[in-house]
Amino acid sequence: MKTIENISRMSTFAKMMKKEGKSIGLVPTMGYLHDGHLSLVKAAKKHTDVVVMSIFVNPIQFGPKEDFEEYPRDLKHDEEMAREAGVDVIFHPLLKDIYPEGYATYVTVEKLTSNLCGESRPGHFRGVATVVTKLFNIVKPEVAYFGQKDMQQAMMIKKMALDLNMDIEIKIMPIVREKDGLAMSSRNTYLSGSERRDAAVLYQSLLKAETLIKNGERDAGKVIKAIEDMIKAKESARIEYVKLVDARGLKDIKTITGEIAIAVAVFFSNTRLIDNITIMVK
């Protein structure tokens, strides 16, 4: 495994692989790796010849009061985990090279980004779309892998690739969870012991909602209330949103029918966590 920081070197390596007829799978990350990231690597190794993992904490997807400076970073540990998982190249570009002085070009995907995290984090998805576009242009993958935990992000990137004729297959892989159901996230490391116990309510509340729907509940408002009641019972929890949306356009629904997604964003003290499930309702 090699680590490449220089953009030109990464691009040259990608071109060499193309000349040799090898396909590239890209796993974009912000580092501080966990088993969720490694599941993406495992999928990439099955489908592509060369696995490139990018590690870059992208400042333009963080709001002014968010945790860019505090976001966990440990490149040495990440390199060890990536090597063991079979990553061929870590692309770890420098901030000054990704956004040089005078940088002024951004990518915006509309509609899909107007609800959920897009509503509460203005500019977030513009930042994600921009950096992912740059990574695609530098690494030139045939396939890129994203996790379902960031459902809205994954759907946005799939739409972006389609709309801009990027000729890249976007694979969205299942959420990897802890034993108690909490979705794996680098931000879980922020949680204290009591906050970590409280955070298990996210998945528990989603399962409760799923049971209500399977038992015939079709009023989205009642399902939302059931989720909120469970979460509010936890001392450290503060709800940002609980929403039922159609799974294709991510628009709020009142009556539950067809393929839907249930999405939550909750602060546990100062740590913001998200989760979701999708359900097909006949």
C-alpha positions in Angstrom: 0.0 0.0 0.0 1.2 3.5 -0.8 0.1 6.9 0.5 -0.1 9.7 -2.1 -0.5 13.4 -1.1 0.3 15.1 -4.4 -2.6 15.5 -6.8 -0.5 15.2 -10.0 1.1 11.9 -8.7 -2.4 10.5 -7.9 -3.6 11.4 -11.3 -0.6 9.9 -13.0 -1.0 6.7 -11.0 -4.6 6.5 -12.1 -3.7 6.9 -15.8 -1.1 4.2 -15.4 -3.7 1.8 -14.0 -6.0 2.6 -16.9 -3.2 1.9 -19.5 -2.7 -1.5 -17.8 -6.4 -2.2 -18.2 -7.1 -2.1 -14.4 -10.3 -0.7 -12.9 -10.3 1.6 -10.0 -12.7 1.6 -7.0 -12.8 4.7 -4.9 -13.8 4.8 -1.2 -14.0 8.5 -0.2 -13.6 9.1 3.5 -12.8 11.8 6.0 -10.6 9.3 7.9 -10.7 8.1 11.5 -11.7 4.7 10.0 -14.1 2.2 11.4 -15.7 -1.0 10.3 -18.3 0.9 8.2 -15.5 2.3 6.0 -13.8 -1.1 5.8 -17.1 -2.7 4.6 -16.8 -0.3 1.6 -13.3 -1.4 1.0 -14.4 -5.0 1.1 -17.0 -4.3 -1.6 -14.5 -2.4 -3.7 -12.1 -5.3 -3.7 -14.7 -7.6 -5.0 -15.6 -5.4 -8.0 -12.5 -3.5 -9.0 -8.7 -4.2 -9.5 -7.3 -1.3 -7.6 -8.8 0.2 -4.4 -8.1 3.9 -3.7 -9.2 5.3 -0.4 -9.3 9.1 -0.1 -8.8 10.6 3.3 -9.6 14.3 3.4 -11.5 16.3 6.0 -13.3 18.7 3.8 -13.7 22.2 5.3 -16.3 23.5 2.9 -18.9 21.0 4.0 -18.7 22.2 7.6 -20.8 25.1 8.9 -19.2 28.0 10.8 -20.3 26.5 14.2 -19.6 22.9 13.3 -16.7 20.6 14.3 -14.1 21.0 11.5 -11.2 21.8 13.8 -12.2 19.1 16.3 -13.1 16.4 13.8 -11.1 13.3 14.8 -7.9 12.6 12.8 -5.3 9.8 13.0 -3.6 9.1 9.7 -1.2 6.6 11.1 -4.0 4.5 12.5 -6.0 4.9 9.3 -3.0 3.7 7.3 -2.7 0.6 9.4 -6.5 -0.2 9.1 -6.5 0.4 5.4 -3.4 -1.8 4.8 -5.0 -4.6 6.7 -8.2 -4.2 4.7 -6.4 -4.5 1.4 -6.4 -0.8 0.3 -3.9 -0.3 -2.5 -3.5 3.5 -2.3 -4.5 6.1 0.3 -5.0 9.5 -1.4 -4.4 12.1 1.3 -4.3 15.5 -0.4 -3.3 18.7 1.2 -5.9 21.3 1.9 -3.9 24.0 0.0 -3.8 21.8 -3.1 -7.5 20.9 -3.1 -8.5 24.6 -2.5 -5.7 26.8 -3.7 -5.7 30.5 -3.3 -8.4 32.0 -5.5 -10.5 28.9 -5.6 -14.0 29.8 -6.8 -15.8 26.8 -8.4 -18.6 24.8 -6.6 -21.0 22.1 -7.5 -24.7 22.3 -6.5 -27.3 19.5 -6.7 -30.8 20.9 -6.3 -34.1 19.4 -5.0 -32.6 16.3 -3.3 -30.6 18.6 -1.0 -33.4 20.9 0.1 -34.8 18.8 2.9 -33.4 16.8 5.9 -29.7 17.7 6.5 -29.8 20.2 3.6 -32.4 22.3 5.4 -30.5 22.3 8.7 -27.0 22.6 7.3 -26.9 25.2 4.6 -24.0 24.8 2.2 -23.2 21.3 3.4 -24.1 19.4 0.3 -22.5 22.0 -2.0 -19.3 21.3 -0.1 -19.7 17.5 -0.5 -20.6 17.7 -4.2 -17.7 19.9 -4.9 -15.0 17.8 -3.2 -16.4 14.5 -4.5 -16.4 15.9 -8.1 -12.7 16.8 -7.6 -11.9 13.4 -6.2 -13.6 11.8 -9.2 -11.6 13.9 -11.6 -8.3 13.2 -9.9 -8.7 9.4 -9.1 -10.8 8.6 -12.2 -12.6 5.6 -10.7 -15.0 3.3 -12.5 -16.9 2.7 -9.3 -17.2 4.8 -6.1 -18.6 3.5 -2.8 -20.8 5.3 -0.2 -22.6 4.2 2.9 -26.4 4.2 3.4 -26.0 6.0 6.7 -25.5 9.2 4.8 -28.5 8.4 2.7 -29.1 11.9 1.4 -25.5 12.4 0.5 -25.3 9.1 -1.4 -28.5 9.8 -3.3 -27.2 13.3 -4.2 -23.9 11.9 -5.5 -25.7 9.3 -7.6 -27.9 12.1 -9.1 -24.8 14.3 -9.7 -23.0 11.5 -11.5 -26.0 10.9 -13.7 -26.7 14.5 -14.5 -23.1 15.4 -15.3 -22.5 12.3 -17.4 -19.6 11.3 -15.1 -19.5 7.7 -16.3 -19.0 6.4 -12.8 -21.0 3.7 -11.1 -22.1 4.8 -7.6 -22.7 1.9 -5.2 -24.6 2.6 -2.0 -23.7 0.0 0.7 -25.7 -1.0 3.8 -25.3 0.6 7.2 -22.8 -1.1 9.5 -24.0 -1.0 13.1 -22.7 -1.7 16.6 -24.1 -4.6 18.6 -26.8 -2.3 20.1 -27.7 -1.0 16.6 -26.0 2.4 16.7 -24.8 3.2 13.2 -21.0 3.4 13.0 -19.7 6.9 12.7 -16.4 8.6 13.4 -18.3 11.1 15.6 -19.3 8.3 18.0 -15.9 8.8 19.6 -17.1 12.2 20.9 -19.8 10.5 23.1 -19.4 10.1 26.8 -20.5 6.8 28.4 -24.0 8.0 29.2 -24.4 9.7 25.8 -23.3 6.5 24.1 -26.0 4.5 25.9 -28.6 7.2 25.1 -27.6 7.1 21.4 -28.7 3.5 21.0 -32.3 5.0 21.0 -31.8 6.2 17.4 -32.0 2.7 15.9 -34.5 1.5 18.6 -36.9 4.3 17.6 -36.5 3.5 13.9 -37.4 -0.2 14.6 -40.4 0.9 16.7 -41.5 3.0 13.7 -41.1 0.1 11.4 -43.2 -2.1 13.6 -46.0 0.5 13.8 -46.0 0.7 10.0 -45.9 -3.0 9.5 -48.9 -3.2 12.0 -50.9 -0.9 9.7 -50.1 2.7 10.8 -50.3 5.0 7.8 -50.3 8.4 9.5 -46.8 9.8 9.2 -47.5 12.3 12.1 -48.3 9.5 14.5 -45.1 7.6 13.6 -43.0 10.7 14.0 -44.5 11.3 17.4 -43.7 7.8 18.5 -40.1 8.3 17.5 -39.8 11.7 19.1 -41.3 10.4 22.4 -38.7 7.6 22.6 -35.8 10.0 21.8 -37.0 12.8 24.2 -36.9 10.3 27.0 -33.1 10.3 26.9 -31.5 13.0 29.0 -28.7 14.0 26.6 -30.8 13.9 23.4 -32.0 17.0 21.5 -33.8 16.4 18.3 -32.9 18.3 15.1 -35.4 16.5 12.9 -37.5 13.3 12.6 -39.0 12.9 9.2 -40.8 10.5 7.0 -40.0 11.1 3.3 -40.5 9.4 0.0 -37.4 7.4 -0.7 -36.8 8.8 -4.2 -37.3 12.6 -3.9 -36.8 12.9 -0.1 -40.0 15.0 0.2 -42.0 15.0 3.4 -45.1 12.7 3.4 -48.3 12.7 5.4 -49.6 9.4 4.4 -47.3 6.3 4.4 -47.3 4.5 1.1 -44.8 3.1 -1.4 -41.1 3.2 -0.7 -40.4 5.6 2.2 -37.4 6.6 4.3 -37.5 7.4 8.0 -34.6 9.8 8.8 -33.4 11.3 12.1 -30.8 13.8 13.2 -30.3 14.1 16.9 -27.7 15.9 19.1 -26.5 13.9 22.1 -25.1 16.9 24.1 -22.9 18.5 21.4 -22.6 15.4 19.1 -24.8 15.3 16.1 -25.7 11.8 14.8 -27.9 10.7 11.9 -29.6 7.4 11.0 -32.3 6.1 8.7 -34.1 3.1 7.4 -36.1 2.5 4.2 -39.4 0.6 4.1 -41.5 -0.6 1.2 -45.2 -0.1 2.1 -47.9 -1.7 -0.1 
